[in-house]
Amino acid sequence: MDKNYNMSITFDDIPVHGSVAGEISRKDIVDFILSATKKHDLPSMVGFVNMGKLKEGEKNHEEVVDEWVSQGGMLGNHTYSHLDLREVSAQEFVCDIRKNQELIVDKKTTQIFSVSIFT
């Protein structure tokens, strides 16, 4: 079987998802992911982020996203506030996506994983 395959590595809800166990921080987790992908020469990966969630909880959430970007990770739009499409209108959901996109672009990353929004 002599075929070339493409694969994307994605991480959902960076850096905010659930509680962190023990002494490890979200920055430690992102540093581990980034060093492991570099060590094994893996391609850039996409970290899907809810920019609205950065305002919650730990103070360094935005720093973690900045570290992700500075190390070459792409950002993907996972909506601003992680809305449930079953509980809001399509228009509200699209507005939440756009709000998040503006903040992702402000991160000045040259690599943004993006999809088209059909409205």
N, C-alpha and C positions, 0 to 999 in steps of 0.2 A: 504494500500500500504506500505509494509515493505521492502523497498529497500534502499540500500546505494548508494548515488550519490557522485561523485567527481566533484569539481569545481575549476577552476583556476581564480584568480583575476589578471588582467593585466592592466598596465597603459602604454599608448603609448607615445613615444617621451619625456621621462623624461630627463632632466628638461626643455627641450626647445620645446615649441609649442605655437605659437602666442604671443600676448602681454599680459603683466600682468597688471591687473586693480588696480588703486589706490596705496595704500601704501604697499600692500602685495607683498612679494618676492617669487621667486620660492622655496627658502629654506622653507619659511613659509608654502607653499602648501605641500611640501614633508613632513614636520614635522606634519602637520595636517593629512595627509593620514596615516602616520606611527602610530601616536597616536590613531587614530580612529580604525585602524585594530587591534592594541593591546588591546584597551579598549573592543572591541567586540569579542576578542579571535578568530580572523580570521587567517587562515593559511598564510604562507608566500606568498607574491605576487611577480609578475614579472614586472619589469620596463624595457620596451623596449627602448633602447638608441641608438642614432646616435652619436658616439664618435666624429665625425668630426664637428658636430653642437656645441660641447662644446667650440670650439674656437671662436664662434660668440657671439656677444652681451655682456651680463652681465659677470662680472669677476668671479662670484662664481658658475658657472655651474658645474665645475668639483667637487667642494666641495659638491654640492647638491647630485651628484651621489655617492660620498664617504660616505655621511651621509646615503643614501639609503642602501648601502652595510653594513655599520657599524650597522644598525638597523635590519639586517637580511633579507633585500629585495634581491631577485635574480635579476640578470641582463639578459636581453634577447637581442639578436642581431637583430637590426633593420636597418642594413647596416651602413656604415661609413658616407655616405653623403646623404642618403635618395633619391637615384636615382629612376627614373621612368623607370621601366622595359620596358615600351613601347618605350622608347627613347634611350636605349643603348642595346648593344649585351648581350647575356646571359653570355659570358665570362667576360665582364666588370662588370656585376652585381655580379657575383661570386667573382671576385677580390675585390669588394667593401665590400662584406660580410666578406671575409677573413681578410681584413685590419681591420675591426671593431672588429672581434673576437680576434685578437692579443691584441688590446687595452683593451678589456673587461677582458681578462685573466690577464693582467697586474694589474687590480684592486685588485687582490689577494682575490677575493671573493671565498668562498668555494661552493657557489651555483650559477651555471650558467645554465640558461634555454637554451638548445641547441637543434638544429635539424640537421640532416645529410644533407650534400650538395652533390647532385649527379652530377658529371661532367663526 
